[in-house]
Amino acid sequence: MSASNRSRGPRAGGKGTGPKKKVKKAKSDLHGPRKQSAVKEVSKEDARKRVVESLEHLGHQKLSNEPGGYDLRGWLKSLKTLLNDFEDKVGKSSFSEEFQTKRKEIEAQFSKGGSSEQIEEEITAVRKEESDIKDKLKEESERIASRLSAIGGEKTGKTQELEQERLNLKKVEEQRKSVSFFSRLVGNSGPSKEPFEKKVKDLEDELRMLEDETVNLQAVRKSIDGVKSATAGIYEDLWKRLGAIETRLAELEVVKEARKQLAKEREDATDALRKLIAELKLKEESEES
């Protein structure tokens, strides 16, 4: 019994202690390198390599044309952050005077010329003027169309009335002709035709005036519609202004897109920085000490 117990004792003890120590050691071995890699610093040469690669990427980035998108302002911020981070890693003393000068020049160039806010403001103002002119022309066109329609109704009514008055005048003239010679001698020449003649004349004058107004309004409507044969109309100046506005808007859109992208300028700028950074003489801390 005792021998049996002694023989089992070491096996049980061997299971309990040996493997556990090996597991702990394995975990220790596993965790150790991970902690060391986390605190490992990037060398200055590695930092140089990374910033050169990042500058190449920045130089070929396409900017967004959407409001609130990644525009030139965001691009310049990324460039500054990248260079500041590189400076922190290698030390400002590593930078040549040529590099410092070039960096300031590039940052000033894109800070000054890249914003399209002023262009956007001018585009908004020009478009408002264009809208106001078009609204005015539309209102005038509707007013004239309404008046021409009313004139048409008036002309129809007055034409019918004129025909009736002419018939009345003709009847009066016939009545006067039928008056006997004796009646005329005593001063009875029949009904007076003067009121009917006056009425006919007034209606003819009114119809003539309506016709003149129609011709004038039709000429004005042609001017509103921009008909070339009517360019001497009262709206000629407005149409000339609309033409100038259209030309200006096209110019502003071209300028806006150019300011938003500056693709060639950005590529040249990052290439220049990459070249200067590649030429920097960097010393590791071990060499400096």
C-alpha positions in Angstrom: 0.0 0.0 0.0 2.6 2.5 0.9 4.7 1.6 -2.1 1.7 2.1 -4.3 1.0 5.4 -2.8 4.5 6.5 -3.2 4.5 5.5 -6.9 1.3 7.5 -7.6 2.5 10.5 -5.6 5.2 11.6 -8.0 3.0 11.2 -11.0 0.3 13.4 -9.5 2.9 16.0 -8.5 4.5 15.9 -11.9 1.2 16.7 -13.5 0.4 19.6 -11.2 3.7 21.5 -11.3 5.6 20.8 -14.5 3.2 21.8 -17.2 2.0 24.9 -15.4 5.4 26.3 -15.2 5.9 25.7 -18.9 2.6 27.4 -19.8 3.5 30.5 -17.7 6.9 30.6 -19.4 5.3 30.4 -22.8 2.9 33.3 -22.0 5.8 35.3 -20.7 7.7 34.6 -23.9 4.7 35.5 -26.0 4.0 38.8 -24.2 7.6 40.0 -24.0 8.3 40.7 -27.7 4.9 42.4 -28.1 5.8 44.9 -25.4 9.1 45.5 -26.9 7.6 46.1 -30.4 5.1 48.6 -29.0 7.8 50.8 -27.6 10.2 50.5 -30.5 10.8 53.9 -32.0 10.8 54.6 -35.8 14.2 55.5 -37.2 14.7 58.8 -38.9 15.3 57.0 -42.2 12.0 55.1 -41.8 10.3 58.4 -41.0 11.9 59.9 -44.2 10.7 57.0 -46.3 7.2 57.3 -45.0 6.9 61.1 -45.5 8.2 60.8 -49.0 5.6 58.1 -49.8 2.9 60.2 -48.2 3.9 63.3 -50.2 3.6 61.4 -53.4 0.1 60.3 -52.4 -0.9 63.9 -51.5 0.4 65.2 -54.8 -2.0 63.0 -56.7 -5.1 63.4 -54.5 -8.3 64.5 -56.2 -10.2 67.1 -54.4 -13.9 67.1 -53.9 -16.2 69.6 -55.6 -19.0 68.9 -53.2 -19.8 71.5 -50.4 -18.1 70.4 -47.2 -16.0 67.8 -49.1 -12.2 67.3 -49.0 -11.1 70.6 -50.6 -7.8 72.5 -51.0 -8.1 73.7 -47.4 -8.3 70.2 -46.1 -5.4 69.2 -48.4 -3.2 71.9 -47.1 -4.1 70.9 -43.5 -3.0 67.3 -44.3 0.3 68.6 -45.8 1.1 70.7 -42.7 0.2 67.8 -40.3 2.4 65.5 -42.3 5.4 67.8 -42.3 5.0 68.7 -38.6 4.9 65.0 -37.7 8.1 64.5 -39.7 9.7 67.4 -38.0 8.8 66.0 -34.6 10.5 62.7 -35.5 13.7 63.9 -37.0 14.1 67.3 -35.3 13.9 70.8 -36.8 17.7 71.1 -36.9 17.7 68.4 -39.6 15.9 70.7 -42.0 17.9 72.7 -44.4 17.2 76.4 -44.9 16.2 75.7 -48.5 13.6 73.2 -47.3 12.2 75.7 -44.7 11.9 78.4 -47.3 10.3 76.1 -49.8 7.7 74.9 -47.2 6.7 78.5 -46.3 6.4 79.4 -49.9 4.2 76.4 -50.7 1.9 76.9 -47.7 1.6 80.6 -48.5 0.8 79.8 -52.2 -2.1 77.4 -51.4 -3.4 79.5 -48.4 -3.8 82.5 -50.7 -4.9 81.1 -54.0 -6.9 78.0 -53.1 -10.0 79.4 -51.5 -13.0 79.5 -53.8 -15.3 81.3 -51.2 -14.9 84.7 -52.9 -15.7 83.1 -56.3 -18.7 81.4 -54.8 -19.9 84.7 -53.4 -19.6 86.4 -56.8 -21.3 83.5 -58.5 -24.2 83.7 -56.0 -24.5 87.5 -56.6 -24.4 87.1 -60.4 -27.0 84.3 -60.4 -29.3 86.4 -58.2 -29.1 89.3 -60.7 -29.8 86.8 -63.5 -32.8 85.5 -61.6 -34.1 89.0 -60.9 -33.9 89.9 -64.6 -35.6 86.7 -65.8 -38.4 87.2 -63.2 -38.9 90.8 -64.4 -39.1 89.6 -68.0 -41.5 86.8 -67.1 -43.8 89.2 -65.2 -43.8 91.6 -68.1 -44.5 88.8 -70.6 -47.5 87.6 -68.5 -48.8 91.2 -68.1 -48.6 91.8 -71.8 -50.2 88.4 -72.6 -53.1 89.3 -70.3 -53.5 92.7 -71.8 -53.5 91.3 -75.4 -56.1 88.9 -74.4 -58.3 91.7 -72.9 -57.8 93.8 -76.0 -59.0 90.9 -78.1 -62.2 90.8 -76.1 -62.6 94.6 -76.3 -62.1 94.6 -80.1 -64.6 91.9 -80.6 -67.2 93.7 -78.5 -66.6 97.1 -80.1 -66.6 95.6 -83.6 -70.0 94.2 -83.0 -71.2 97.4 -81.5 -69.8 99.4 -84.5 -71.7 97.2 -86.9 -74.9 97.8 -85.0 -74.3 101.5 -84.9 -73.6 101.6 -88.6 -76.9 99.8 -89.2 -78.7 102.3 -87.0 -77.1 105.2 -88.9 -78.2 103.6 -92.2 -81.8 103.3 -90.9 -81.8 107.0 -89.8 -80.5 108.0 -93.2 -83.3 106.0 -94.9 -85.9 107.6 -92.7 -84.6 111.0 -93.5 -84.8 110.3 -97.2 -88.4 109.2 -96.9 -89.5 112.5 -95.3 -91.9 114.3 -97.7 -90.9 117.5 -99.4 -93.7 119.4 -97.5 -92.4 118.2 -94.2 -88.9 119.4 -95.1 -90.3 122.8 -95.9 -91.8 123.1 -92.4 -88.5 122.1 -90.9 -89.2 118.5 -90.2 -86.4 116.6 -91.9 -86.7 113.5 -89.8 -84.6 112.0 -87.0 -81.1 113.5 -86.5 -78.3 111.4 -87.7 -75.5 113.3 -85.8 -75.6 111.2 -82.6 -75.3 108.0 -84.7 -72.5 109.4 -86.8 -70.6 110.5 -83.6 -71.1 107.1 -82.1 -69.7 105.4 -85.2 -66.7 107.7 -85.3 -66.0 107.2 -81.6 -66.1 103.4 -82.0 -63.8 103.5 -85.0 -61.3 105.7 -83.1 -61.4 103.3 -80.2 -60.8 100.3 -82.4 -57.9 102.1 -84.1 -56.4 102.8 -80.7 -56.8 99.2 -79.6 -55.1 98.1 -82.9 -52.2 100.4 -82.3 -51.8 99.2 -78.7 -51.9 95.6 -80.0 -49.0 96.3 -82.4 -47.0 98.0 -79.7 -47.5 95.2 -77.2 -46.6 92.6 -79.7 -43.3 94.4 -80.5 -42.6 94.6 -76.7 -43.3 90.9 -76.3 -40.8 90.1 -79.1 -38.3 92.2 -77.2 -39.1 90.3 -74.0 -38.7 87.0 -75.8 -35.3 88.2 -77.1 -36.2 88.1 -80.8 -33.2 89.4 -82.7 -35.4 91.5 -85.0 -36.7 93.3 -81.9 -33.3 94.1 -80.3 -34.1 97.8 -80.4 -37.0 97.3 -78.1 -37.2 98.6 -74.5 -35.8 95.3 -73.1 -32.7 95.2 -75.3 -30.4 96.3 -72.4 -31.8 93.6 -70.1 -31.0 90.9 -72.8 -27.5 92.3 -73.3 -27.0 92.1 -69.5 -28.2 88.5 -69.5 -25.7 87.7 -72.2 -22.9 89.3 -70.2 -24.0 87.4 -67.1 -24.0 84.1 -68.9 -20.4 84.7 -70.1 -19.3 85.8 -66.7 -20.8 82.7 -65.0 -18.9 80.4 -67.4 -15.7 82.2 -66.6 -16.3 82.0 -62.9 -17.0 78.3 -63.1 -13.7 77.7 -64.8 -11.8 79.8 -62.2 -13.7 78.0 -59.4 -12.7 74.5 -60.6 -9.1 75.6 -61.2 -8.9 77.0 -57.7 -10.5 73.9 -56.2 -8.1 71.5 -57.8 -4.8 73.2 -58.5 -3.7 69.7 -59.5 -0.5 70.5 -61.4 0.5 73.0 -58.8 0.0 70.5 -55.9 1.9 67.8 -57.7 4.8 70.2 -58.4 4.8 71.4 -54.8 4.9 67.9 -53.3 7.6 66.8 -55.8 9.8 69.7 -54.7 9.3 68.8 -51.0 10.1 65.1 -51.7 13.3 66.0 -53.4 14.4 68.3 -50.6 13.6 65.8 -47.9 15.5 63.0 -49.8 18.6 65.3 -49.8 18.4 66.0 -46.0 21.3 64.7 -43.9 19.7 62.8 -41.1 21.7 61.6 -38.0 20.4 58.9 -35.7 20.7 59.6 -32.0 23.5 57.0 -31.7 25.5 58.9 -34.2 24.8 62.3 -32.6 26.0 61.1 -29.2 
